Amino acid sequence: MNKKISVFGLGYVGLVTGACLAQQGNQVIGVDNNQGKIEKINNGDPCFYEPGLTDLLLNMLKTESFKATTDYVEALVESDISFISVGTPSLKSGEVDLSAVKHTIINIVDALVAHKSQHIIVMRSTVPPGTAKNVILPILKEKLGERLGRDFHYVANPEFLRESSAINDFMDPPETVVGGENASVASELKEIYRFVEAPFIETSIDVAECIKYIDNTWHALKVVFTNEVASICRMLGVDSQEVIDIFCRDKKLNISPAYFRPGFAFGGSCLPKDLRGLLFVAEQLGLRLPILSSIQKSNYYHIDRAYEMVTPPGVRNIALMGIAFKSDTDDVRESPLIRLAERLIGKGYRVTIYDKHVRNSLDKEVNGRVMAEYLGHLVDYISDDFTTTLEQGDVVIIGNNSEEFYEIPNLVTPNQIVVDLVNIGFTGNKANYQGICW
Ligand SMILES: NC(=O)c1ccc[n+]([C@@H]2O[C@H](COP(=O)([O-])OP(=O)(O)OC[C@H]3O[C@@H](n4cnc5c(N)ncnc54)[C@H](O)[C@@H]3O)[C@@H](O)[C@H]2O)c1
């Protein structure tokens, strides 16, 4: 069923949103606080260049399915659902300027209280994680009281369009993310976006707010990563485009969910070594590559965060479950757990370590000797006795993803704290269970 929709903020996002929703058969009224802009828009001039938008706008004005106004009340009275797409620019400090968002929310709510019995407010502007919880919902709660969540609803629905392909992107986004608490509100939006083929994802407001920032940060990182890598290639006389093309063809490990798992620091025999090797080449070439150069630093900071988590006040005994750099291996080379264990021992904690594969291999002739050299004094701390090690920790650290560790949260006493560095996926009572990344 077609809807009556208002769109607040008629810039790149709002005007495209309004015109496209009108084209889909909805009755749309757009609102902007810039009177001059409103007059132009109502005469078919979008006020900025976006391919296809002028024609689309003219058509929608002609069919009277879209009009623009500065009047909030008129827009609210004529709609059942409001999309907010006002600007959220950076202040000099980097903080996001939410003044337009707050102004819009306050105006909308005042008009709602006076004129509407039901309404849905949809946030399409990019607002920092926590904005709903800390800024918007308090305003809504204060003004709407218990009617919020009953008659009036708020959802976060980030916009993924890109300028220059905005109409196509609006009609064919990578996904639709809707954050809110109410399934029937989500289904209203699903109905509005029925022309979209991409997945419709329902989540919390907090997650929806995060997603947009993580997406754009990832896109920025991709650009910079690619340019740093390409700079090395160029200096070496290697075809960077061919390298990146082949890199992108690996859909198993490179362009895939592989490694996208919140957890502990990376380590092992390859990643740290090869990163160092590439950075050495770059240095020889006189290249300054801040992103690649800070990868290992970031990894160490993550070990610091683990150290802070496993050493709350009053703790003396720590059981470290796993010392190899991942499950189902005895390889301890550059395991970040070694760094963590050495720091704990150095600071005077009583540490016991369980790793049956490592313990067993230490007793084997050739590899055992190499491993022992690598582990140094840690050899004496490593046991293959799961139960005794577990019992000895005030804090029990789940260090890798071994299947035998999945039961640890159910095996400890209420006085023991479990710190999970790898996200084993425990869903039981979480009172004495905490994860480093969730
Ligand atoms: N531009 C993009 O490619 C893009 C893509 C995705 C998301 N976003 C996000 O969407 C939001 C809007 O971006 P944009 O590029 O369309 O911004 P914009 O600056 O082009 O448009 C913002 C509009 O809001 C109007 N406005 C400001 N305060 C208002 C108020 N109190 N009431 C009514 N109208 C008001 C302005 O006059 C302007 O027309 C931002 O949060 C942005 O981060 C932008």
The ligand as an SDF file (V2000), in Angstrom:
LIG
                    3D

 44 48  0  0  0  0  0  0  0  0999 V2000
   25.7310   12.9050    0.5750 N   0  0  0  0  0  0  0  0  0  0  0  0
   25.8790   11.5950    0.6140 C   0  0  0  0  0  0  0  0  0  0  0  0
   26.4170   10.9650   -0.3070 O   0  0  0  0  0  0  0  0  0  0  0  0
   25.3520   10.8290    1.7960 C   0  0  0  0  0  0  0  0  0  0  0  0
   25.2020    9.4390    1.7070 C   0  0  0  0  0  0  0  0  0  0  0  0
   24.6820    8.7380    2.7870 C   0  0  0  0  0  0  0  0  0  0  0  0
   24.3520    9.4090    3.9420 C   0  0  0  0  0  0  0  0  0  0  0  0
   24.5540   10.7630    4.0240 N   0  0  0  0  0  0  0  0  0  0  0  0
   24.1450   11.4420    5.2440 C   0  0  0  0  0  0  0  0  0  0  0  0
   22.8580   11.9880    5.0260 O   0  0  0  0  0  0  0  0  0  0  0  0
   22.7110   13.2330    5.7260 C   0  0  0  0  0  0  0  0  0  0  0  0
   22.3920   14.3310    4.7470 C   0  0  0  0  0  0  0  0  0  0  0  0
   23.4680   14.4610    3.8450 O   0  0  0  0  0  0  0  0  0  0  0  0
   23.3570   15.3810    2.5590 P   0  0  0  0  0  0  0  0  0  0  0  0
   24.6170   15.1820    1.8040 O   0  0  0  0  0  0  0  0  0  0  0  0
   22.0540   15.1600    1.9030 O   0  0  0  0  0  0  0  0  0  0  0  0
   23.3780   16.8260    3.2450 O   0  0  0  0  0  0  0  0  0  0  0  0
   23.0540   18.2270    2.5520 P   0  0  0  0  0  0  0  0  0  0  0  0
   23.8730   19.2330    3.2820 O   0  0  0  0  0  0  0  0  0  0  0  0
   23.1720   18.1270    1.0710 O   0  0  0  0  0  0  0  0  0  0  0  0
   21.5240   18.4390    2.8800 O   0  0  0  0  0  0  0  0  0  0  0  0
   21.0530   18.7240    4.1470 C   0  0  0  0  0  0  0  0  0  0  0  0
   19.7610   19.5410    3.9870 C   0  0  0  0  0  0  0  0  0  0  0  0
   19.1690   19.6840    5.2560 O   0  0  0  0  0  0  0  0  0  0  0  0
   18.6480   20.9970    5.3230 C   0  0  0  0  0  0  0  0  0  0  0  0
   18.4570   21.3430    6.7220 N   0  0  0  0  0  0  0  0  0  0  0  0
   19.3880   21.6820    7.6530 C   0  0  0  0  0  0  0  0  0  0  0  0
   18.8090   21.8880    8.8360 N   0  0  0  0  0  0  0  0  0  0  0  0
   17.4800   21.6790    8.6780 C   0  0  0  0  0  0  0  0  0  0  0  0
   16.3710   21.7220    9.5330 C   0  0  0  0  0  0  0  0  0  0  0  0
   16.5110   22.0490   10.8230 N   0  0  0  0  0  0  0  0  0  0  0  0
   15.1580   21.4310    9.0220 N   0  0  0  0  0  0  0  0  0  0  0  0
   15.0120   21.0960    7.7300 C   0  0  0  0  0  0  0  0  0  0  0  0
   16.0460   21.0500    6.8600 N   0  0  0  0  0  0  0  0  0  0  0  0
   17.2590   21.3190    7.3420 C   0  0  0  0  0  0  0  0  0  0  0  0
   19.6600   21.8510    4.6020 C   0  0  0  0  0  0  0  0  0  0  0  0
   19.1180   23.0930    4.1770 O   0  0  0  0  0  0  0  0  0  0  0  0
   20.0150   20.9280    3.4300 C   0  0  0  0  0  0  0  0  0  0  0  0
   19.1650   21.1660    2.3290 O   0  0  0  0  0  0  0  0  0  0  0  0
   24.0350   13.4210    6.4660 C   0  0  0  0  0  0  0  0  0  0  0  0
   23.9020   12.8830    7.7450 O   0  0  0  0  0  0  0  0  0  0  0  0
   25.0220   12.6130    5.6600 C   0  0  0  0  0  0  0  0  0  0  0  0
   26.1180   12.1900    6.4360 O   0  0  0  0  0  0  0  0  0  0  0  0
   25.0110   11.4750    2.9670 C   0  0  0  0  0  0  0  0  0  0  0  0
  1  2  1  0
  2  3  2  0
  2  4  1  0
  4  5  1  0
  4 44  2  0
  5  6  2  0
  6  7  1  0
  7  8  2  0
  8  9  1  0
  8 44  1  0
  9 10  1  0
  9 42  1  0
 10 11  1  0
 11 12  1  0
 11 40  1  0
 12 13  1  0
 13 14  1  0
 14 15  2  0
 14 16  1  0
 14 17  1  0
 17 18  1  0
 18 19  2  0
 18 20  1  0
 18 21  1  0
 21 22  1  0
 22 23  1  0
 23 24  1  0
 23 38  1  0
 24 25  1  0
 25 26  1  0
 25 36  1  0
 26 27  1  0
 26 35  1  0
 27 28  2  0
 28 29  1  0
 29 30  1  0
 29 35  2  0
 30 31  1  0
 30 32  2  0
 32 33  1  0
 33 34  2  0
 34 35  1  0
 36 37  1  0
 36 38  1  0
 38 39  1  0
 40 41  1  0
 40 42  1  0
 42 43  1  0
M  CHG  2   8   1  16  -1
M  END
$$$$
